[in-house]
Amino acid sequence: MANITKVSPMAPDRFPNLPVIAGVTFAVAAAGVKYQGRTDVMLTELSAGTTVAGVFTRSSTRSAPVRDCQAKLGKASDERAAILVNSGNSNAFTGHYGETSVSEIVAALSGITDIPVDRIFTASTGVIGEPLPHDRIMAKMAALHADQNADAIESAARAIMTTDTFAKGACADVDIGGQTVRIAGIAKGSGMIAPDMATMLVYIFTDAAYDQGALQTLLGELTDVTFNAITVDSDTSTSDSLMLAATGAAGVDATGNEAFKAALHDVMRDLAHQVVRDGEGATKFVEIRVTGAASDADAHVHAMAIANSPLVKTAIAGEDPNWGRVVMAIGKSGAAANRDLLSIRFGDVLVAEKGWVSPTYREEDAAAHMKKQDIVISVDLGLGDGNKTVWTCDLTHGYIEINADYRS
């Protein structure tokens, strides 16, 4: 894993002040999974009765921790729960050894915490194809359990980082029937970022009560318009995990509540945007808006074709308003398009329409927009009502430098 020292130019000024979520505690440890002297294991313990939902990568080479989590979700339980995460090693493509690592970690943690094995969820992130030194993690479990602290969420966010240059957090408060419900989340992710979902770990916590089945449905719905609408490099990871835990400690049932849904969407979108802003080597945050497509599905295909195009992304890095590359990406996507109906805008600048450059277009206007840190590219297909917005970043020399020595 590359040793990253330069913080993204799009990083926030500081980690946000996240609220304590009743029923959730954290602890971190330096287990030496890959590197010495850095925290690389996080344990979260959840109060009895917490409902847990999750969305994971659909990669056919997904990791042993992902498969284990998927097998455990959906089971109703009033027992306590836990989430244990390590960075530095993804425990992916490690065969039966990977499954053994998960089993031994879960069994050991259950013995220390008295939490049932089917309520312990794990995740691993880092290098693929190397055996996980799970004994190093297990050696820290007693201390992790003893050190649980409701205020340690920022430390948890830092412990799960790999090539990230900053820790990521977001939160929201919701008024439901005159009572305040809180949501707080953390994420890691910087490269190998593309739908289903990304080299991304996300953990979101709320003190609301929520029906498990409904929570799972809600999480899937909101993932489609947040974490499944971002891309850094078009590559889908083996380890993507997004988990949402509702402790119910606030004594408020938020099941089906629209205000809660909107607040959760805001938290998830914020975290997703932070992942893009920390894209490996990135200097630009790019919003791709596609409207007028034959369907929403077609709009998504077009938007991702633009967002993932190396030619589009390098033009953005060079602050070059090369709208011809956007035309190319639309044409190659495979979704329905008609050259003579589409229009393209860079910010508010109408670049092209009706199959040709706009008669009002001045390249210096588009070039001025490309010099901004936040860029918007809009495409209208003129075919129907389908629309989709996705987010990406530019592609710079920094991306190559980071990934060329990732395993060193």
QUILIN-V683915 format. One line per field, one symbol per residue. ss: DSSP state (h for helix, s for strand, l for the rest). A space follows every 10 residues. Layout:
ss = ???
//
This chain:
ss = llllllllll llllllllll lllssssssl llllllllll ssssssllll ssssssllll lllhhhhhhh hhllllllll sssssssssl llllhhhhhh hhhhhhhhhh hhhlllhhhs ssssssslll lllhhhhhll hhhhhhllsl llhhhhhhhl lllllllsss ssssssllss ssssssssll llllllllll ssssssllsl lhhhhhhhhh hhhhllhhhs llllllllll ssssssllll llsllllhhh hhhhhhhhhh hhhhhhhlll llllssssss sssllhhhhh hhhhhhhhlh hhhhhhhlll llhhhhhhhh hhllllllll llssssllss sssllsslll llhhhhhhhh lllsssssss lllllsssss ssslllhhhh hhhhllll
//
